[in-house]
């Protein structure tokens, strides 16, 4: 596996109020299967990897994210299960001029461990 890119991160404690008060979209980059099992209410699902077994990266990720997000200047919380895919997706978004995209350190796991709500 490639090293995790060096991208800005935020904690669940910092991200929680922004997401819950709808001040920043929560971009969940896990697979649709993972998303269907549990996700943050109101989150947007654009998978970074299409298949966990093959680890195939979604070739349309940036294009799909651009369509789903409010704009390149929006503050976006990017998350996966534990942080690795989120970091890679955050890097791709920053390279596409989403300068306020930040990775949620620890991903959904950190979100739930912080006692923040999810939908199952």
Backbone bond lengths (Angstrom), bond angles and torsions (degrees), N, CA, C in turn:
res aa  C-N    CA-C-N  psi(-1)  N-CA   C-N-CA  omega(-1)  CA-C   N-CA-C  phi
1 X - - - 1.449 - - 1.516 110.41 -
2 X 1.302 114.39 144.85 1.463 119.53 178.09 1.527 109.67 -70.41
3 X 1.323 114.60 154.05 1.459 119.09 175.36 1.519 109.71 -64.27
4 X 1.327 114.99 152.62 1.460 119.30 176.78 1.520 109.05 -71.13
5 X 1.331 117.34 132.69 1.458 119.17 177.99 1.523 111.21 -68.11
6 X 1.313 115.46 153.79 1.455 121.92 178.42 1.526 108.10 -84.25
7 X 1.319 116.25 102.39 1.467 121.71 -179.19 1.524 109.10 -129.71
8 X 1.329 116.99 159.85 1.461 119.15 176.40 1.527 110.49 -61.98
9 X 1.317 115.75 141.90 1.461 120.53 178.35 1.519 109.99 -125.83
10 X 1.311 114.30 162.60 1.452 121.91 174.34 1.516 107.75 -137.55
11 X 1.305 116.69 157.91 1.462 120.83 178.37 1.522 109.79 -91.83
12 X 1.313 115.64 162.99 1.463 120.23 176.08 1.526 110.29 -61.64
13 X 1.324 117.12 -36.20 1.466 120.92 179.98 1.531 111.30 -64.58
14 X 1.337 117.04 -36.07 1.465 120.62 177.93 1.526 111.45 -78.33
15 X 1.326 116.79 -40.06 1.461 121.43 -175.94 1.523 112.75 -75.21
16 X 1.322 117.18 -34.14 1.463 121.21 -175.43 1.513 114.42 -49.09
17 X 1.337 118.98 -56.96 1.465 119.16 -179.16 1.531 113.27 -61.14
18 X 1.326 117.77 -37.09 1.469 120.60 179.39 1.521 111.17 -62.82
19 X 1.327 115.95 -44.11 1.462 120.78 -178.57 1.527 110.75 -72.41
20 X 1.326 116.82 -47.35 1.466 120.44 -176.03 1.520 112.47 -66.30
21 X 1.326 117.43 -28.95 1.470 121.41 177.16 1.526 111.62 -92.81
22 X 1.333 116.81 9.96 1.467 124.06 177.57 1.529 112.93 59.63
23 X 1.332 116.94 31.76 1.467 121.43 177.27 1.526 111.59 -90.11
24 X 1.322 116.94 -15.90 1.466 122.05 177.63 1.524 108.51 -148.16
25 X 1.338 117.62 131.50 1.459 118.88 176.43 1.525 111.21 -69.87
26 X 1.325 115.34 147.61 1.471 123.33 177.08 1.519 106.14 -103.25
27 X 1.318 116.82 108.59 1.458 122.34 -179.57 1.523 108.70 -95.36
28 X 1.317 116.06 109.12 1.463 123.09 -179.19 1.525 107.59 -92.06
29 X 1.327 117.31 115.25 1.461 120.82 -174.70 1.532 112.80 -100.68
30 X 1.328 117.14 15.48 1.466 121.05 176.27 1.526 109.55 -75.42
31 X 1.323 115.96 171.42 1.464 120.40 178.53 1.530 109.75 -67.89
32 X 1.341 117.33 158.65 1.468 119.54 176.64 1.528 112.73 -57.23
33 X 1.334 117.01 -33.59 1.466 120.32 178.99 1.528 110.66 -64.78
34 X 1.324 116.52 -45.73 1.468 120.29 177.69 1.526 109.97 -62.88
35 X 1.312 116.10 -44.26 1.458 122.15 -178.86 1.528 110.82 -59.12
36 X 1.341 117.03 -41.07 1.468 120.51 -177.62 1.528 112.27 -67.21
37 X 1.325 117.41 -25.85 1.470 120.48 179.48 1.524 112.19 -74.58
38 X 1.337 116.67 -38.54 1.464 121.04 -179.77 1.522 108.16 -168.33
39 X 1.327 115.56 137.31 1.459 120.17 177.51 1.525 110.23 -157.80
40 X 1.309 115.01 164.49 1.458 121.45 176.30 1.526 107.76 -74.47
41 X 1.316 116.84 132.90 1.459 121.66 179.95 1.524 110.33 -56.76
42 X 1.331 115.97 131.16 1.458 121.14 178.53 1.514 114.39 81.71
43 X 1.330 117.19 1.86 1.463 119.37 -178.64 1.526 111.14 -72.21
44 X 1.324 114.68 159.47 1.460 123.13 179.37 1.523 107.04 -106.30
45 X 1.335 116.91 128.64 1.467 120.09 -179.59 1.524 110.62 -104.46
46 X 1.319 115.47 111.54 1.464 122.91 171.33 1.527 105.44 -129.99
47 X 1.331 118.04 103.20 1.466 120.32 -173.94 1.527 113.60 -66.53
48 X 1.326 115.11 137.12 1.469 121.45 173.14 1.528 109.07 -80.17
49 X 1.325 116.06 -42.54 1.468 122.20 178.01 1.522 107.43 -113.05
50 X 1.327 116.11 132.47 1.459 120.34 -177.46 1.521 112.68 -80.22
51 X 1.326 116.86 -28.91 1.457 120.94 -176.23 1.521 108.62 -144.71
52 X 1.324 117.18 121.39 1.465 120.75 -177.85 1.524 112.92 -65.28
53 X 1.327 117.21 -29.44 1.459 120.54 -178.93 1.523 111.18 -71.63
54 X 1.332 116.31 -48.29 1.468 120.12 -177.41 1.527 112.48 -86.95
55 X 1.330 117.21 -15.61 1.471 123.45 -178.35 1.531 111.93 61.25
56 X 1.347 116.85 26.70 1.465 120.99 -179.80 1.524 110.14 -69.19
57 X 1.321 115.88 120.65 1.459 121.34 178.52 1.524 109.01 -72.82
58 X 1.313 116.20 139.72 1.461 123.05 178.52 1.533 109.06 -67.37
59 X 1.341 118.76 111.05 1.462 120.16 -177.88 1.529 113.14 -68.16
60 X 1.321 117.18 -16.60 1.470 121.77 -179.08 1.524 112.29 -104.52
61 X 1.344 117.85 14.20 1.461 120.60 -173.94 1.525 113.11 -53.29
62 X 1.317 118.02 -54.07 1.469 120.52 -175.86 1.523 110.38 -63.31
63 X 1.321 117.03 -43.66 1.465 121.07 179.31 1.536 110.88 -60.07
64 X 1.333 117.20 -45.25 1.465 121.29 179.55 1.527 111.16 -66.71
65 X 1.322 116.91 -39.60 1.468 120.55 178.86 1.524 110.65 -64.85
66 X 1.325 117.15 -41.71 1.472 120.66 178.93 1.526 110.95 -58.24
67 X 1.331 116.55 -39.78 1.466 120.90 179.63 1.526 111.72 -69.85
68 X 1.322 116.79 -33.49 1.468 121.53 -173.88 1.524 113.77 -86.81
69 X 1.327 117.61 -25.82 1.466 121.57 -174.99 1.524 111.26 -93.47
70 X 1.343 116.77 156.66 1.466 120.24 -176.26 1.526 114.87 -68.19
71 X 1.306 119.46 -22.06 1.457 121.70 179.70 1.507 110.73 161.21
72 X 1.327 115.85 161.13 1.461 120.89 -175.22 1.522 113.13 -64.32
73 X 1.327 117.74 -22.49 1.466 119.54 -179.18 1.529 113.00 -90.26
74 X 1.334 117.09 -2.55 1.468 121.08 -179.00 1.524 111.06 -69.11
75 X 1.318 115.68 145.44 1.468 121.50 171.77 1.524 105.83 -76.24
76 X 1.329 117.89 120.36 1.464 122.74 -175.69 1.525 109.45 -123.93
77 X 1.332 115.93 129.53 1.458 122.12 174.09 1.525 106.85 -94.54
78 X 1.323 117.24 116.13 1.466 122.64 -178.22 1.527 108.02 -102.19
79 X 1.340 115.90 133.58 1.460 118.66 -175.56 1.518 111.94 -146.85
80 X 1.324 114.13 149.46 1.460 122.00 171.09 1.529 106.56 -127.98
81 X 1.319 118.33 -144.30 1.462 120.02 179.80 1.529 111.95 -81.93
82 X 1.351 116.59 -46.94 1.471 119.31 -177.81 1.527 114.32 -130.80
83 X 1.322 119.24 -6.21 1.461 120.74 174.04 1.510 118.15 126.77
84 X 1.325 118.94 -23.09 1.471 120.72 -176.10 1.530 112.34 -68.25
85 X 1.316 117.41 -54.44 1.469 119.75 179.38 1.522 110.55 -63.47
86 X 1.329 115.58 -36.17 1.459 119.75 177.83 1.513 112.06 -60.29
87 X 1.324 116.63 -40.34 1.467 120.64 178.94 1.525 110.79 -65.24
88 X 1.320 117.07 -43.00 1.464 120.22 179.69 1.525 110.83 -66.03
89 X 1.336 116.56 -40.90 1.460 120.49 178.33 1.527 110.91 -66.96
90 X 1.324 117.21 -39.40 1.465 120.97 177.64 1.521 110.05 -60.79
91 X 1.324 117.35 -42.90 1.470 121.49 178.49 1.523 110.56 -60.95
92 X 1.332 116.92 -44.21 1.468 120.49 179.08 1.525 110.77 -62.28
93 X 1.331 116.79 -40.89 1.466 120.11 178.67 1.523 111.16 -66.55
94 X 1.308 117.26 -42.86 1.468 119.73 178.28 1.523 110.93 -62.53
95 X 1.312 117.18 -39.18 1.464 121.16 176.93 1.527 111.50 -64.59
96 X 1.338 116.77 -22.33 1.468 122.43 177.56 1.531 111.04 -98.02
97 X 1.336 116.65 21.26 1.472 124.24 175.10 1.523 115.44 75.25
98 X 1.327 118.26 17.92 1.464 121.35 170.06 1.529 106.32 -86.68
99 X 1.322 115.59 76.82 1.463 121.31 -170.75 1.522 113.65 -69.34
100 X 1.330 118.35 -17.89 1.461 121.68 -179.29 1.525 112.95 -102.61
101 X 1.326 117.13 17.10 1.468 120.89 175.50 1.523 108.52 -79.24
102 X 1.333 116.53 131.70 1.463 121.81 178.08 1.526 109.44 -131.69
103 X 1.308 115.53 145.94 1.457 121.80 179.51 1.528 109.86 -86.79
104 X 1.320 116.34 135.20 1.460 121.04 175.17 1.525 108.55 -78.39
105 X 1.315 116.96 109.78 1.470 121.62 -179.72 1.525 109.46 -59.88
106 X 1.326 115.96 123.92 1.462 120.22 179.68 1.510 114.37 86.42
107 X 1.334 117.76 -5.75 1.455 122.82 175.11 1.524 114.85 58.80
108 X 1.326 114.59 -153.73 1.465 120.93 -178.81 1.524 110.86 -60.37
109 X 1.310 116.43 -31.72 1.465 119.95 178.44 1.534 110.30 -59.57
110 X 1.322 117.54 -44.90 1.471 121.17 178.41 1.522 110.68 -67.01
111 X 1.329 116.75 -37.51 1.467 121.89 178.89 1.527 109.74 -58.90
112 X 1.332 116.60 -50.53 1.466 119.56 -177.89 1.527 111.41 -69.65
113 X 1.336 117.59 -36.13 1.468 120.24 178.70 1.531 111.33 -66.43
114 X 1.332 116.63 -23.95 1.466 120.85 176.77 1.530 111.12 -81.48
115 X 1.344 116.68 -0.48 1.460 120.79 178.60 1.514 113.70 80.71
116 X 1.328 117.17 15.79 1.462 120.91 179.84 1.527 109.63 -82.38
117 X 1.336 117.50 150.06 1.465 120.81 -171.39 1.530 114.15 -76.49
118 X 1.338 113.94 149.41 1.464 121.94 173.47 1.520 108.66 -136.77
119 X 1.323 115.14 164.19 1.460 122.15 172.77 1.520 107.42 -105.69
120 X 1.345 115.15 138.20 1.472 119.86 178.42 1.502 109.37 -119.84
